Amino acid sequence: MDQPAYQRRMPRPTPISSEERASFTPETKCRHCGGWHARSCPRVRRMVMTGEAITEVEFWPWDEWPHDLVVWPEALEQERS
């Protein structure tokens, strides 16, 4: 069986540490996926910038990006309660 495209394109990053998770705030959520992650957004396939502005964003199809690399707001809320 073929691997999903995201698994072929990059090595798996290390899990997000508890110290990193503690630093997540609503202001630091990713504007592309709505969650938090350690590196660039795994949902973004390609981004075009003109100067300092993002002018185009291409996303991976829903079933082709690693959702487990994102800490979702609901999961973080459960952890903190």
Backbone as numpy.savetxt, mean C-alpha at the origin, in Angstrom:
# Nx Ny Nz CAx CAy CAz Cx Cy Cz
1.03 -23.12 -11.80 0.19 -21.93 -11.80 1.07 -20.68 -11.80
0.74 -19.71 -12.60 1.50 -18.48 -12.68 1.33 -17.65 -11.42
2.40 -16.94 -11.07 2.33 -16.01 -9.95 1.62 -14.74 -10.40
0.92 -14.05 -9.47 0.36 -12.74 -9.82 1.49 -11.80 -10.23
1.17 -10.82 -11.04 2.17 -9.89 -11.56 2.94 -9.19 -10.45
2.27 -8.80 -9.36 2.97 -8.09 -8.30 4.04 -8.95 -7.65
3.86 -10.27 -7.62 4.86 -11.14 -7.02 6.06 -11.33 -7.95
5.86 -11.17 -9.23 6.96 -11.29 -10.18 7.78 -10.01 -10.25
7.17 -8.88 -9.90 7.86 -7.60 -10.11 8.68 -7.14 -8.93
8.43 -7.62 -7.72 9.17 -7.12 -6.58 9.26 -8.15 -5.47
10.37 -8.13 -4.70 10.46 -9.05 -3.56 9.51 -8.61 -2.46
9.10 -9.54 -1.62 8.22 -9.22 -0.51 8.97 -8.38 0.52
8.41 -7.25 0.92 9.05 -6.45 1.96 8.86 -7.11 3.32
9.62 -6.65 4.28 9.48 -7.17 5.63 8.14 -6.70 6.21
7.58 -7.45 7.14 6.30 -7.04 7.75 6.43 -5.68 8.44
5.32 -5.01 8.58 5.28 -3.70 9.24 5.44 -3.91 10.74
6.39 -3.20 11.33 6.68 -3.37 12.76 5.59 -2.74 13.62
5.58 -3.13 14.89 4.61 -2.55 15.82 4.90 -1.07 16.05
6.18 -0.66 15.97 6.53 0.75 16.11 5.97 1.56 14.93
6.08 0.99 13.72 5.51 1.66 12.56 3.99 1.77 12.68
3.37 0.68 13.10 1.91 0.67 13.24 1.45 1.72 14.25
2.22 1.90 15.31 1.86 2.87 16.35 1.92 4.30 15.81
2.69 4.52 14.77 2.83 5.88 14.23 1.75 6.24 13.20
0.92 5.28 12.82 -0.12 5.55 11.82 -1.21 6.46 12.39
-1.55 7.48 11.63 -2.62 8.39 12.01 -3.51 8.60 10.79
-4.72 9.13 10.98 -5.58 9.39 9.82 -4.90 10.29 8.78
-4.05 11.20 9.24 -3.37 12.12 8.32 -2.32 11.43 7.46
-1.83 10.26 7.91 -0.76 9.58 7.17 -1.27 8.45 6.28
-2.59 8.30 6.19 -3.14 7.25 5.31 -2.76 7.52 3.87
-2.61 6.47 3.12 -2.29 6.57 1.69 -3.50 7.09 0.92
-3.27 8.05 0.07 -4.38 8.61 -0.71 -4.81 7.69 -1.85
-4.01 6.67 -2.14 -4.34 5.77 -3.23 -5.11 4.52 -2.79
-4.75 3.96 -1.64 -5.43 2.73 -1.20 -6.27 2.93 0.05
-6.04 4.02 0.80 -6.83 4.28 2.00 -6.31 3.58 3.23
-5.17 2.93 3.13 -4.57 2.25 4.28 -3.17 2.76 4.53
-2.38 1.98 5.26 -0.99 2.32 5.54 -0.12 1.17 5.09
1.09 1.49 4.64 2.05 0.47 4.22 3.46 0.99 4.43
4.43 0.09 4.43 5.81 0.45 4.74 6.52 1.15 3.59
6.18 0.79 2.37 6.87 1.38 1.22 5.85 2.00 0.29
6.20 2.09 -0.97 5.26 2.67 -1.93 3.96 1.87 -1.96
2.90 2.50 -2.39 1.59 1.87 -2.38 1.57 0.66 -3.31
1.23 -0.52 -2.77 1.20 -1.70 -3.61 0.05 -1.70 -4.62
-0.91 -0.80 -4.44 -2.03 -0.71 -5.37 -1.64 0.02 -6.66
-0.64 0.89 -6.58 -0.23 1.71 -7.72 0.70 0.91 -8.64
0.30 0.83 -9.88 1.12 0.15 -10.89 2.09 1.12 -11.55
1.60 2.32 -11.82 2.41 3.32 -12.51 1.92 4.70 -12.14
2.87 5.64 -12.00 2.52 7.00 -11.66 3.32 7.94 -12.55
2.65 8.95 -13.08 3.31 9.95 -13.92 3.29 11.27 -13.18
4.46 11.90 -13.11 4.56 13.19 -12.45 5.01 14.24 -13.45
4.47 15.42 -13.31 4.90 16.57 -14.07 5.37 17.59 -13.05
6.67 17.81 -13.03 7.23 18.64 -11.97 7.01 17.95 -10.63
6.36 18.63 -9.72 6.07 18.08 -8.39 4.66 17.50 -8.29
3.87 17.59 -9.35 2.47 17.16 -9.31 2.28 15.78 -9.94
1.44 14.97 -9.31 1.05 13.68 -9.89 -0.02 13.98 -10.92
0.24 13.60 -12.16 -0.71 13.90 -13.23 -1.47 12.68 -13.71
-0.97 11.49 -13.38 -1.66 10.27 -13.82 -1.26 9.13 -12.90
-2.25 8.30 -12.53 -1.99 7.12 -11.71 -2.70 5.94 -12.35
-1.97 4.86 -12.55 -2.55 3.61 -13.06 -2.51 2.61 -11.91
-3.62 1.95 -11.66 -3.72 1.00 -10.56 -3.70 -0.44 -11.07
-3.19 -1.35 -10.23 -3.28 -2.77 -10.53 -4.74 -3.18 -10.44
-5.17 -4.14 -11.22 -6.53 -4.68 -11.04 -6.67 -5.19 -9.60
-7.88 -5.18 -9.07 -8.15 -5.50 -7.67 -7.53 -6.82 -7.23
-7.56 -7.83 -8.07 -7.05 -9.15 -7.67 -5.57 -9.34 -8.00
-4.87 -8.28 -8.39 -3.47 -8.41 -8.78 -2.51 -7.59 -7.93
-2.94 -7.19 -6.74 -2.00 -6.49 -5.87 -2.08 -7.09 -4.47
-0.99 -7.02 -3.70 -0.90 -7.70 -2.41 -1.60 -6.95 -1.28
-2.85 -7.24 -1.09 -3.66 -6.57 -0.06 -3.09 -6.75 1.34
-2.37 -7.85 1.55 -1.82 -8.11 2.89 -0.65 -7.19 3.25
-0.16 -6.39 2.31 0.90 -5.43 2.61 0.33 -4.11 3.11
-0.98 -4.01 3.17 -1.64 -2.79 3.62 -2.29 -3.03 4.98
-2.08 -2.10 5.89 -2.80 -2.14 7.17 -4.05 -1.31 6.96
-5.20 -1.96 7.03 -6.47 -1.29 6.77 -6.97 -0.59 8.02
-7.69 0.52 7.87 -8.19 1.27 9.04 -8.97 0.39 10.02
-9.76 -0.52 9.52 -10.56 -1.38 10.41 -9.67 -2.27 11.26
-8.61 -2.80 10.66 -7.70 -3.67 11.41 -6.94 -2.88 12.47
-6.51 -1.68 12.11 -5.78 -0.84 13.06 -6.69 -0.43 14.23
-7.93 -0.13 13.92 -8.89 0.24 14.98 -9.09 -0.92 15.94
-9.20 -2.14 15.42 -9.35 -3.32 16.28 -8.13 -3.54 17.15
-6.93 -3.35 16.58 -5.70 -3.52 17.34 -5.61 -2.53 18.50
-6.08 -1.33 18.27 -5.94 -0.27 19.26 -7.05 -0.27 20.31
-8.08 -1.07 20.10 -9.18 -1.08 21.08 -9.03 -2.21 22.09
